[in-house]
Every structure is written in structure tokens, then in C-alpha cells.
């Protein structure tokens, strides 16, 4: 961007359009702003003296957390508005380079309006004070993909909330991450599956928490699934027994795994209404037998009967079993209440 001496004189306003997801922006090597709201257009004030006659360089670092990323415009909104009110279009002529992928995401600045450290708690939870609550519904986790320790963080947050509200046993219903992304054609690693397992384990260890399985309610093409009403119904199913002592099962969940005669594996489930059934197939799909080595998981054939599923041996070592272990798994196992079996990983004794 080239400016005359008259144009560079005085303060200005820089508009670079929407950035997906989080940006840090510099002008002539000086930081001018940043935000992590993927839907917000970036508009940053530039103090007098920052611009100069001749060539000026705008640098934008974009941390793409999900989906496509990048500076998405629109081009007409990208401009530099000068002190005299005139505008210099900056919608074209950009150069870019894609950085080497790194684990996790860049830390958010503490003052960020959405994802800043403490922003949500101080803005939305702390002002509630010690209000009496019957239960809490929690839907989150995508941003923790690839960050170890989710179970610990969720446990600590829940403990802090219970302390604030003066009730150490407030029920917590966790909406487990829904399916999103390309369905798998072979077993593999999954950051979303790891978060789902951490959610399941937290609820299991907590004693006053449960998981609402949503693995069949998501949209592989949309990170925000549209079936919110169904999600709410399943959260209610989880909270009723925890908060009001209702006897209605919240849905099938893994209880135990044991070695079956002939080298197979028998899995037992709790919370089953009626019996488990494989939908639109001879048997359940989505189960994996895994050895001790990395990359040793393989799909397994199974038979559902009552509250149990038996997986057939395949002649290879088995030390653990996984189910629905993918960002967007293809599964078909549910009970008579049409509630799906939730994702899990379990080690064999």
C-alpha cells in the first residue's frame, strides 16, 4: 500500500474484513489489533504517526481453528480510511503463505471479547451469584480438540461452579460432541473422539454428571448441528434422574468389557431401554478391536443381544475396544427408545 505524505498524515482506520478464525494484525511492524470472533469484521484504529509516505505494509496472522480459514472479505469492505475521510481500497494485491501446522491453537489474548481468559465466566457466570440451580447443561468441547487434560479442566470448572452456587452436588448434563466432518473409511486417530471420551470419563468419575449422546444428531458439513430440540430432549433425559430421581434411562452407555470364549469380546451396557438393536444392518458397525501397537485398530463384526454386544475374534491380539472412534463416525446401534450407544474406549482386563 503506497501513500503520499498528505495521506499518511494523521490518524486512520484500517478495515480488513472478516478473518476466520483469530487474527493478529500489524501495520509497518506495529501491532494494531486482533480478535477471535470468526464472524466479526476487523476494524482497527491507527494512531497518527504510524503510517508513512511511500510503501506501508499490512501483515495479518490468521489462526484457523476450524473449517476453511483465511481473510474472507468482502473485498469492498477492505479499505484504509484516512483522516480527511477519503478511503484507499486494499482488497487486492495481498500475498500469503501457509505456516507449518503445529499442535493446538495459539493462546487467546485475555481481553478478547469472546474467548479471552475469564471473559465468559466474569461476564456470564459470576454475576449470577449464588442462585439456586436444579441442574446445569453444558455444550462445548470443539476448541479443546488436541489439547490434553479436558477431563481435568471440565472437572475443575464444575467444582468451581458448585462452590459458587453453594451446592456440591448440582447435576451436570454434558452434550457430547456431535458428528462433524468426513465419515471414515478406515480406523484412525480422532481428536473429537478423544474429547468425547474425556466427557464420558468426567461424567463417570463425577457421580453427579451424565452425558447426552448426540453422535447421530450432527451434520457432517456444519459444525453447529441443527437438531437443537433433540439435543435438549436428551439433556433433559440426563438431568431428570440426577436432579429429580426419575427412573427413565438416559441412554445406553458402556459398563464393562470381558473376553469371550473363542477370543472374542463381550461388552455390557447400562441405561438400555428394552434391548440393543442394529439398525438397517445384520449387526452393529463402528466397533474396533485394538492391539497394543499404534495403528493396530481394525473394524470388528458384532452381534447385539439384550444389553450386550459380542465382537467376533479375528485372530489378532486385542487389548482394548473402541466404538464410534472418529470425528463423524458411521454407527447404527440403539435401544428401543431410539437412543444411540455413545462413543467409548475401554481396556480389556
SVG drawing of the C-alpha trace seen along z (x, -y; Angstrom):
<svg xmlns="http://www.w3.org/2000/svg" viewBox="-39 -16 47 87">
<polyline fill="none" stroke="black" stroke-width="0.4" points="0.0,0.0 1.6,-3.2 0.6,-6.6 1.5,-10.2 2.8,-12.3 -0.6,-14.0 -2.4,-10.7 -0.1,-9.4 -0.5,-12.4 -2.8,-11.9 -4.8,-9.0 -6.6,-6.5 -8.9,-3.4 -8.0,0.0 -10.7,2.4 -9.6,5.8 -13.0,7.6 -13.8,10.9 -11.0,13.2 -11.6,16.9 -10.9,17.5 -8.4,15.5 -6.2,12.7 -3.3,10.6 -2.7,7.6 0.3,5.3 0.9,2.1 4.6,1.3 5.6,3.9 3.4,2.3 0.5,4.4 -2.8,2.7 -5.3,5.3 -6.7,8.8 -9.9,10.8 -11.0,14.4 -14.6,13.9 -14.8,15.7 -17.9,13.8 -16.7,10.2 -15.3,7.8 -12.0,6.4 -11.7,2.6 -8.7,1.2 -7.8,-2.4 -4.3,-3.6 -2.7,-6.4 -1.1,-9.4 2.5,-8.7 2.0,-5.0 1.5,-5.5 4.3,-6.9 4.8,-8.4 5.6,-5.7 5.2,-1.9 3.2,-0.7 3.0,3.0 -0.1,4.6 0.6,8.1 -2.2,10.4 -1.5,13.6 -4.6,15.9 -5.0,18.8 -7.6,21.1 -9.2,23.3 -11.9,25.0 -13.2,25.1 -11.7,23.1 -9.9,20.1 -8.4,17.1 -9.4,13.5 -13.0,13.8 -13.7,10.2 -15.8,9.0 -13.3,7.2 -15.4,4.0 -15.2,3.7 -11.4,3.8 -10.0,0.3 -7.9,-2.3 -9.9,-5.3 -7.7,-8.4 -8.0,-11.4 -9.7,-13.5 -12.4,-10.9 -11.1,-9.6 -10.6,-5.9 -7.9,-3.7 -9.1,-0.3 -6.9,2.6 -9.0,5.6 -6.4,6.9 -2.7,7.4 -2.3,9.5 0.4,12.1 0.1,15.1 2.0,18.1 0.7,21.1 2.6,21.8 3.7,25.3 0.9,26.9 1.5,27.0 -0.3,28.9 -3.1,26.9 -4.1,23.4 -2.5,20.0 -3.4,18.7 -6.2,16.0 -5.4,12.6 -7.0,12.1 -9.1,9.2 -10.6,10.9 -14.3,10.2 -15.4,13.9 -12.5,16.2 -10.4,14.1 -9.2,15.8 -12.0,15.3 -14.2,13.3 -17.1,15.7 -17.0,16.5 -16.8,12.9 -19.4,11.8 -22.0,14.6 -21.4,16.8 -20.0,14.7 -22.9,12.1 -25.4,14.9 -24.1,15.1 -25.3,17.9 -28.6,18.5 -30.1,21.9 -30.0,24.2 -31.6,27.6 -29.0,28.5 -26.6,27.4 -26.4,28.2 -23.0,27.9 -22.3,27.9 -18.7,27.3 -15.5,29.1 -14.6,28.4 -12.0,25.9 -10.3,28.4 -9.6,30.8 -5.9,31.7 -5.4,30.2 -4.7,32.8 -6.4,32.6 -10.0,31.8 -11.4,34.1 -9.4,32.3 -10.4,28.8 -14.1,29.8 -13.9,31.2 -12.3,28.1 -14.8,25.8 -17.7,27.8 -16.3,27.8 -15.9,24.0 -19.5,23.6 -20.8,25.9 -18.8,23.9 -20.2,20.6 -23.8,21.8 -23.3,23.4 -24.3,26.9 -21.6,29.6 -23.9,32.0 -25.5,29.8 -26.2,32.2 -24.3,31.6 -25.5,32.8 -22.8,32.8 -23.9,32.6 -21.3,34.9 -19.7,33.6 -21.9,34.4 -20.7,35.9 -18.9,33.5 -16.6,34.0 -15.9,36.6 -17.0,40.1 -14.1,42.5 -13.3,45.4 -10.7,46.9 -9.9,46.8 -7.7,43.9 -7.0,41.2 -9.7,38.6 -9.3,35.5 -13.1,35.2 -13.3,38.9 -10.7,38.1 -12.8,35.2 -15.9,37.3 -14.1,39.9 -12.9,37.3 -16.5,36.1 -17.7,39.6 -14.9,40.2 -15.6,37.0 -19.3,37.8 -18.4,41.4 -16.0,40.2 -18.0,37.2 -21.0,39.1 -23.4,36.2 -23.0,35.8 -24.1,37.5 -23.6,37.5 -26.2,36.8 -25.1,38.7 -25.6,36.7 -23.5,38.8 -26.5,39.2 -27.8,35.6 -24.9,33.7 -24.3,32.5 -21.1,33.7 -21.0,30.4 -21.9,28.0 -20.1,27.7 -23.3,26.3 -25.9,29.1 -29.5,28.1 -31.2,30.6 -31.1,28.4 -34.6,29.6 -33.5,33.2 -30.3,32.3 -32.4,30.5 -34.6,33.6 -31.5,35.8 -30.1,33.3 -33.4,33.4 -33.2,37.2 -29.8,37.0 -30.9,34.4 -34.2,36.0 -32.7,38.9 -29.8,36.7 -32.0,33.8 -35.4,35.4 -34.7,39.1 -36.6,40.1 -36.2,43.8 -36.2,43.3 -32.8,44.4 -30.8,41.7 -29.5,44.0 -27.0,46.9 -23.5,46.4 -20.6,48.9 -20.4,50.6 -17.8,53.4 -15.8,55.5 -14.7,59.1 -13.0,61.7 -15.5,64.2 -14.9,67.8 -13.0,68.2 -11.1,65.0 -13.9,62.5 -15.1,59.7 -18.4,59.2 -19.4,55.7 -22.2,54.9 -24.1,51.7 -26.2,49.9 -29.1,47.5 -30.6,49.6 -34.4,49.4 -35.5,52.8 -32.7,54.2 -30.0,53.1 -30.6,53.3 -28.5,52.9 -30.4,50.5 -30.5,51.3 -27.9,54.0 -27.3,57.5 -25.1,56.4 -23.7,53.3 -21.0,51.3 -18.4,48.9 -16.7,51.2 -12.9,51.7 -10.6,54.3 -7.2,52.8 -3.8,54.3 -1.1,52.6 0.7,51.1 -0.2,47.8 -2.3,48.3 -3.4,51.8 -7.2,51.0 -9.4,52.7 -13.2,52.9 -14.9,55.8 -18.1,57.8 -20.6,58.0 -23.9,59.3 -26.3,57.3 -28.5,59.2 -30.2,57.7 -27.8,55.3 -24.8,56.9 -22.7,56.8 -20.3,59.7 -17.5,59.0 -16.0,61.8 -12.3,62.7 -10.2,62.1 -7.0,64.0 -5.1,60.9 -4.2,59.6 -6.8,57.5 -6.1,55.2 -8.9,52.6 -12.1,51.9 -13.2,48.6 -16.6,47.6 -17.5,44.6 -13.9,43.5 -14.0,40.8 -14.9,37.1 -18.0,38.2 -18.5,42.0 -21.0,44.1 -22.9,46.1 -26.2,47.9 -26.6,49.3 -29.5,48.0 -32.0,49.3 -35.8,49.5 -36.1,45.8 -34.1,45.0 -31.2,43.7 -27.8,44.4 -24.9,46.1 -22.3,43.5 -18.7,43.5 -16.1,45.0 -12.8,46.7 -12.4,49.5 -9.4,51.6 -9.8,55.4 -8.9,57.0"/>
</svg>
